[in-house]
Amino acid sequence: MGKDRFHDVVKTALEKEGWQITDDPYELNVDGVDLRLVIYNVQQ
């Protein structure tokens, strides 16, 4: 799945708020299955 049109805007806004984006997306392999995870932490 590709990035939507809001991806870079949201990422920049989060970084300005002090978030550290470490992997975009985070990729891992579990038992031969490739996974690409996008995890968001919504702050109130």
C-alpha positions, 0 to 999 in steps of 0.5 A: 500500500502506498502513502496517501496524500496526507502522509508527509503533512502528518509526519512533519506535524508529528515531528514538529510536536517532538515525535521521533519517527524511527521507521516509516513503515516498520518492516519485519519478518515473522515465520517467513511472512513479511509485514509492514507496520504503520503504528500511530500514537494518538495523543489527546 
